[in-house]
Amino acid sequence: MTATVDVEGLKGRMAAFIQKLQDDICGALETLDGQGRFREDAWTRPGGGGGRSRVLEEGAVLEKAGVNISIVHGELEEAFAKKLQGEGRTFWAGGLSLVLHPRSPHVPTVHANYRFIHQGGRAWFGGGADLTPYYLDDEDAAHFHRTHKAACDAHDPTYYPRFKAACDHYFHLRHRGEARGVGGLFFENMGGELEREFAFVQACGNSFIPAYLPIAQKHKDTPVTEAQRFWQEVRRGRYVEFNLVYDRGTIFGLETQGRTESILMSLPPRVRWRYDYHPEPGTPEARLVEVLRNPREWA
């Protein structure tokens, strides 16, 4: 970060961007659902800052959806501050995080996050988006990846292969030997000029609606069996395992004393763990597991 970078100005612009993005995404999701509406909770953090949480539950398409923004600042605990990329204990963090858990197992769960962090003398952007299907449609995965690749290629042709590989590496359940889903993008502190990185983060955020909504529209009315619902709840268990064991965003939120309800809104409403459960060979369920154990190139 050079002395000419207006970090304070970037904070204000990032805050405005995520506020508008939250409005745009929530509006698009309410239109998709047709029935559910987001409940909004504004909250303040005792140590500084706050956020705006929006959660939709028991909709026609979305069983649970959270689209949250937070802009927090203050001082980090000494031990946690040393784990981050910046310097010292003083920090500012602004970001949007969303997780959508559709009612139908034919519509994938999706997660996205876009953030800007300033700690001491360092500032950096991070984020990404990833898709977690229960029944794999190859064209859906390709569409999700192609849309994000286009956003990457408009800024730097090296971005997509780098950030796709980083996503596969990050969203991996080591104790299961499988990916959480079919990936997408994951980036953190790209190491470039902050203005260029902010433009890229905006492009990624604005790619979310065209990347995901066509997939949800395509499958939202597909008939569902009890067996398919059972499989969805088993796979949701993997989602819970990742978020509570590995997810850095969950850890960051809890360590910085963010709002617990907003941080844990990522957890699905209905989930199950069946002891030593394995799908029957040759089934669509087994095919999904095979792909999750052997990540593919989709775009």
N, C-alpha and C positions, 0 to 999 in steps of 0.2 A: 504494500500500500504506500503510495507516494504522498508527499505533503500537499499536492494540488487536489487531491480527492476530497470532495465535500461530503464527508461521512454523515454529518448531521442532516444535510439536505437529502441524502439517500434514505435516511431513516424515515423522513416525512413522506417521501415519494413511495417508498415501500409500503408504509402504513396505508396510504391512499389506494394503492394498487390492490392490496389484499382485501380492503373493505369493499371495493367495487367488484372484485372477483367473487367474493362471498355472495354478494347480491345477485350477480349473474348466474352463478351455479345454482343457488337455491331457487331462483325463479325458473330455471330450466328443469330442475328436478321436480318441482311442484307441478309443472306442466306435464312432465312424463308420468308422474304418479296419478294425477287426475283427481285424487281424493285427499291425500294427506297434506298437512301444512306444517311448516317448521315452527317450533316454539323457540323463542329467543330469550336467552338469559345473559344479561350484562353483569360482569363480575369485576371486582378489584382485588389486586394482590397486595397483601399487607406490606411487603417489602418494596413495592413500587410497580405501577402499571396495572394492567387488567386485560379484559378481553370480552368477546361477544360470541357466545356459543349458540348454535342453532341445531336443534335436533328434531327429526321427524320420526315418529313411531307409529306402527300399525297402519301404514298406508296400503293402497291397493297393490303397488309394485314394490315399494320400499318397506321392508319390515322394520328396519332401523337405519337411519342415516344421520350422520353428524357432519356439519361443515362449520368449523370453528376458526376464529382468528384470535390471536393474543399478541399484545405488545407489552412486554414486561422489562423491568430494569431494576438495578440495585446491586447487591453484593452476593457473590456465590460463597458457599462453604469452601474453605481452603483446599480440602482434599479433592472436591469435585472440580474446582477451578483448574487444578493441575491436569485433569484428564482432557480438557478442551484444547483447542488449537491456539487460543489467544494468550494474553499475558495478564497476570494479576486477577483480582477478584471482582472488579467492577465490570458489569455487563449490561447490554441492551439486546433484546431479541424480539423480532417481529415476524410473524408467520401465519400462514393458513394451513390447516390440516383437515383432511376429510377422509371418512371411511363410510362406504355405502354397503349395507347388507340387504340385498334384494330378498323378497319373499320366495321367488321361484328359484329352484336349484339350476335352472337353465340360464339364468342371468348371473354373470360373475359378480363376485364382490370386487370392489376396487378401492384403492387407497391413493392419496396424493398429498404432497406436502411441499410448500415453497416458503423459504425462510431467509432472513438476513440477521446475522449475529455480529455484535461488536463487543470485543473483550479486550480491555486495555488498549494497546496500540495496534491491534489487528481487527480487521473486519472481513467477513466472507459471506457468500451466498451458498445455499444448498437446497436440495429438494429432489423431486422426481415423482413418478407415478408408476403403479404396478397393478396388474390384473390377476385375480385369483378365481379361476373358473372351477366349477364342480363337475361339469360335463364339457369336455374340450371340443370346441369348434375351431378348427385350424384357421378359418378365414377371420374369425373374431380376433384371434391372437395376432394375425398378420395385420389387420386393420389398426389395432391399437398401437402396434410397433411402427407401422408405416407413418401414422399420423405424427408420432413423436419424433421419428427420424426426420421428417420434413422440417419440423421446428429446429432440430439440431443442425441439419445441413444448411439452413439459411444463415447460420452463424459460424459454423466451423465443421467441415466434413469429418473431422476426427472425433467430434463429440459423441455421435451415436454409438459407434463401436466401443468407445471407452466407457460410456455411462450405461450401456446395455450390459456389458460384462460386469461392471461394478454392481448393478442391480442383481444379477444372477448370484454374485458372491455374497451380497449383503442379505438378501431375503432367502437364506438357506438355513434350514433346521438341521444343525450338525448332528443332533442326537437322533434324528430320523433318517438322515442321509438323503433328504429330498428338499426341493425348492418349495417355498410357500405357494407360488403360483407360476405363471408363465412370464413374469418379469415385466420390464419396461425400461425406465431410466432411474438412475440413482447417481447424484453428484454432490460433492461437498468440497468447498474451497478449491475451485478450479485453478487458482493461482494466476489468473489474468487480471486485466484492468477492470475495476469494479463497475464502471459504466457499461462496458460490454457485457459483463456478467448479469447486470440488472436487466438489460434488454433481453438477454437469453431467458432469464427466469420469467419475465413477462410473456415471452413467446410460449414457454412450456405451460404456464398457467392458463393461457388462452387456448391451448390445444386440448385441454381436458374435456370440454363439452363435446367437440367433434370426435374425439377419440373414443369416448365411452357411450354417449347417448344412442348412436345407431345400433350398438350391440344390445343395449337394454330394450330398445324398441323392437328389435328383431325377435327377441325371445320371450318377452313379458307375458304373452298370451299362450305360450306352449303348455299343453296339459301336463300335469304333474301327478306322479304316483306316490304312494306312501313310501315305497322302497327308495325312490329318488330323494324324497325329503329326508329319510333316514341317512342317506349318504351325504347329503348336504350338511347335516348336523355333525356327523363324524368328521368331515373335513374342516368344519368350523373349529373343531377342537384343535387342529393344527394351527389355525390362525391365532387362537388364544395362547397357545404355547409360545409362538414366536413373539407376540406382543409383550408377554409378561417376562420372558426370559432374555430376549435379545434386543428388542427395539430401543434404539437410542433416543427417539423422541419421547417415548414413555418414561424412560429413565431421566431425561433432561427435565421434563415437566414436573416429575415428582421431586427431583433433587432441588429444583428452583422454587419449590413450594407453590406451584401453580394450582389451579382449581382441579381437585381430584375427579369430580364428576365429568369435567370436560376432557381430561386426559384419558380416562377409561371409557369414554363413549365409543372407542374403537372396538370394544368387545361385542360380539354378536348376542342377540336376545335369546336364542335357543341353541343349545350345543350339547353334544354327548361324547363320552369316551367309552367305547366298547372294548373290553379286554382282548388284546391280540387279534384285532379284526383285520381281515384281508379280503379284498374283493375277489370274486370268482375269476379265474383266468379267462381271457377272451372277451370280457365285458367292457363296456365303455368306462366303467369305474376303474378297471385294471389298466386300461390304456392311459387314463389320466395319470395314474401313479407312475407308470413307466416313463412318461414324458417329464414328470417332475423330478425323476431321478437322473434324467439325461437331458439337460437344457438344450434347446434348439436355437437356431437362427431363424427369426420370423420375418424380417424385413429384407 
